[in-house]
Amino acid sequence: MDALPDSDRTKQSASGPLGGLHFLLIFSAFGLLALVLMGPKYQKRQEDLEQQYSGIRQIQQQEQQRRVGRSEAVDPRFEQPTPASDGKQTLLISLRPLMLTVAVVMLLAWAGLQWRRMQRTNAPAIASTDPSTAHREPTQP
């Protein structure tokens, strides 16, 4: 009666508070892999979109200067972002924050699984002690 069938063990391990960590680890690993693989394609497309955005903002700036009457005061919304040291514009929207979030989730899931594994390896040592001595209070000499 002590041994559980295999189906009950899998249900018990998946239903516990840390049971979903396997699924979270796998999902986040595949998510991070997908983000890394699609990153270059996304970056190319985002560069094109931001270039179009920059062109539209320049047109709006020119129209604003025409309306105001050639004043040198430029609306701060129309200021051009400064290029990076390599001459490329930094992307306004990148995948880095999402990649970082997924990587942190993956590391936390892995750490949770390792913590649970350490608890399991320590559990037989605690369970093997004599139950009659486990609840006794230490005697004073």
C-alpha positions as CSV (number, residue, x, y, z in Angstrom):
1,M,0.0,0.0,0.0
2,D,3.0,2.3,0.4
3,A,3.9,2.3,-3.3
4,L,1.8,4.6,-5.5
5,P,1.0,3.5,-9.1
6,D,3.0,5.4,-11.8
7,S,-0.1,7.4,-12.9
8,D,-0.7,8.6,-9.3
9,R,2.9,9.7,-9.0
10,T,2.8,11.8,-12.1
11,K,-0.5,13.4,-11.0
12,Q,0.9,14.1,-7.6
13,S,4.1,15.6,-8.9
14,A,2.3,17.8,-11.4
15,S,-0.4,18.9,-8.9
16,G,2.1,20.2,-6.3
17,P,2.9,23.8,-5.8
18,L,6.2,23.3,-7.8
19,G,4.7,20.8,-10.2
20,G,4.4,23.2,-13.1
21,L,8.1,24.1,-13.0
22,H,8.9,21.5,-15.6
23,F,6.4,22.9,-18.0
24,L,7.5,26.5,-17.2
25,L,11.2,25.6,-17.8
26,I,10.4,23.9,-21.1
27,F,8.1,26.7,-22.3
28,S,10.5,29.5,-21.4
29,A,13.5,27.6,-23.0
30,F,11.6,27.3,-26.3
31,G,10.4,30.9,-26.0
32,L,13.9,32.1,-25.6
33,L,15.1,30.0,-28.5
34,A,12.3,31.4,-30.7
35,L,13.2,34.9,-29.7
36,V,16.9,34.3,-30.5
37,L,16.1,32.8,-33.8
38,M,13.6,35.4,-34.9
39,G,15.7,38.3,-33.5
40,P,17.7,39.2,-36.7
41,K,14.6,39.2,-38.9
42,Y,12.7,41.3,-36.3
43,Q,15.6,43.8,-36.1
44,K,15.7,44.2,-39.9
45,R,11.9,44.8,-40.0
46,Q,12.0,47.2,-37.0
47,E,14.8,49.2,-38.6
48,D,12.7,49.7,-41.7
49,L,9.6,50.7,-39.6
50,E,11.6,53.1,-37.5
51,Q,13.2,54.7,-40.6
52,Q,9.7,55.3,-41.9
53,Y,8.7,56.7,-38.6
54,S,11.8,59.0,-38.6
55,G,10.9,60.3,-42.1
56,I,7.3,61.1,-41.0
57,R,8.6,62.9,-38.0
58,Q,11.0,65.0,-40.2
59,I,8.1,66.0,-42.5
60,Q,6.1,67.0,-39.4
61,Q,9.0,69.0,-38.1
62,Q,9.3,70.9,-41.4
63,E,5.6,71.6,-41.5
64,Q,5.8,72.9,-37.9
65,Q,8.7,75.2,-38.7
66,R,6.8,76.5,-41.7
67,R,3.8,77.3,-39.6
68,V,5.7,78.9,-36.8
69,G,7.6,81.1,-39.2
70,R,11.1,79.7,-39.2
71,S,11.8,80.0,-35.6
72,E,14.8,78.0,-34.4
73,A,12.9,76.6,-31.4
74,V,12.1,73.0,-32.2
75,D,9.5,71.0,-30.4
76,P,11.3,68.3,-28.3
77,R,9.0,65.7,-29.8
78,F,10.8,66.1,-33.1
79,E,14.4,65.8,-31.9
80,Q,16.4,63.2,-33.6
81,P,17.8,60.4,-31.5
82,T,21.5,60.3,-31.3
83,P,23.2,57.4,-33.2
84,A,25.2,54.8,-31.4
85,S,29.0,54.7,-31.6
86,D,29.0,52.4,-34.6
87,G,26.8,54.9,-36.5
88,K,23.6,52.9,-36.4
89,Q,20.5,54.2,-34.8
90,T,19.5,52.2,-31.7
91,L,16.0,50.6,-32.0
92,L,13.2,52.3,-30.1
93,I,11.6,48.9,-29.6
94,S,13.8,45.9,-29.2
95,L,13.4,42.3,-28.1
96,R,16.0,42.5,-25.3
97,P,13.6,43.2,-22.4
98,L,11.5,40.3,-23.5
99,M,14.5,38.0,-23.9
100,L,15.7,39.1,-20.5
101,T,12.3,38.4,-18.9
102,V,12.1,35.0,-20.4
103,A,15.7,34.2,-19.4
104,V,14.9,35.2,-15.8
105,V,11.8,33.1,-15.7
106,M,13.7,30.1,-17.1
107,L,16.5,30.5,-14.5
108,L,14.0,30.8,-11.7
109,A,12.2,27.6,-12.9
110,W,15.5,25.8,-13.1
111,A,16.4,27.0,-9.6
112,G,13.1,25.8,-8.2
113,L,13.5,22.4,-9.8
114,Q,17.0,22.2,-8.3
115,W,15.7,23.2,-4.9
116,R,13.0,20.6,-5.1
117,R,15.6,18.0,-6.1
118,M,17.7,18.9,-3.1
119,Q,14.7,18.5,-0.8
120,R,14.0,15.1,-2.2
121,T,17.5,13.9,-1.7
122,N,17.5,15.1,1.9
123,A,14.0,13.7,2.6
124,P,15.1,10.0,2.9
125,A,17.7,10.8,5.5
126,I,15.1,12.6,7.6
127,A,12.5,9.9,7.1
128,S,14.9,7.1,8.0
129,T,15.3,8.3,11.6
130,D,13.4,6.5,14.2
131,P,9.9,8.1,14.5
132,S,9.8,7.5,18.3
133,T,13.0,9.6,18.8
134,A,12.0,12.3,16.3
135,H,9.4,13.8,18.5
136,R,11.3,13.5,21.8
137,E,12.7,16.6,23.3
138,P,16.4,16.5,24.2
139,T,17.1,15.7,27.8
140,Q,19.0,18.1,30.0
141,P,22.1,16.6,31.8
